[in-house]
Amino acid sequence: MREYSLRWEAYQLKQLSQEAAIASLAWANQTVQATTGGKHPKPKYKSFDKFFDREKAETKIRQQYGDTYAIQHSKKETAAKVFLDRYEEYQRLKKAGRIDPNAWKREEAD
């Protein structure tokens, strides 16, 4: 039964890859044809990820089988999250009075 389950998951992931290829072709077609607006037409979908979210579909498949791995996020997303976390911590410490925002001015004067 385990092998069957593993093979079924692999088959579904292979199907997902085929769907991604089909979606890529549909995306190219959509960018030419599907627009919104009258005088100044704009594409209906701004990015391919809004048109076809492969990560979401893959996560859904993997959750069915109880896989515990996490899909790796891009370095750009990770860096943005780190920056946001540090900024929120800075704001919290500044509000608590533990950070002096003018300290750099005093260091230059010395």
N, C-alpha and C positions, 0 to 999 in steps of 0.2 A: 504494500500500500504506500509506503514512503517513497519508493522509486516512482510509482505512478504519479504521486502528488508532485514530485520534483520534475518529472517529465512534463506534466501538465502546465506547471508554472513556466518552464522553459518555453513551451509552445506558445503560451500567452504572451511572453516577452518578445518572442520572435514575431508574433502577429502585431504587437505594438510597434516594432521596428518597421514593418510593412505599412502600418497605418501612418507612421511618421513620414515615410517616403511619399505616400499618396497625399498626405496633408501638405507636404512641401510643394508638390505639383499644383494642388488646389490653391495654395497660397499665391503662387506665381500667377495663376489664372485670375484669382480674385483681385490682385493688385491692379490688373489691367481693366477688369470689368466692373467690380463691385465698388461703387463710390457713393458718397453722400453729398448732398448740396447741389445747388442748381448751377449758378454761374461759375463758381470756383469749386469743382469737385475735389473731394478728399477721399483717401482710402477708408473703407469701413473699419478695418483693423489696423492699428498703428504698428504693431509688431507681430512677428510670427508666434511668439509665446502667448499672445492674447487669442490668436486663432486656434492654436493647438498646443495645449500644455502637457508635454510628454512627461515631465517630472511628476505631475499630479496623477496621471494615468498609471505610471509605473509604481508609484507609492501605493495606489489603490490595489494593484495586482499583488504586490509583495505583502501587503497587510492581510490579504486573504489567507496567505500561507504562514503567517506568523514570523516572517523574517524580521530580525531585530536590527539589521544594518540601517544606517541613515544615509540618505543620498547626500553626497558632498555638495556643498554650495560653492559657488565661484569665489575667487579671492576678493573680487570687488565687493560682493555681498558681505563677506566676512569682515573686510576692512570697514565697510560702512557701519556694520553692527558694533564693532569695537569702538569706532569713533563716537557713535551715539551713546554707548554705555559710558564712555569716559566723560563725555559732555554732561550727561545727566548726573554723574558723580561729582563733577566740578560744580554744577549748579547747586547740588545738595550741600556740598562743603562750603560754598560761598554764602549760601543762605544761613548756614549754621555759624558763620563768622570765623571759620577755620582757614580761609584763604583770603589773602589781601591782594586785590586786583591791581593795586598801584605799587607793589613791591619792586617791580622792574625799574620804575622811575628812580627809586631811592638807590638802587644798585648802580645805575648809570652816573649818579651824582657823586658817588664815592670814588 
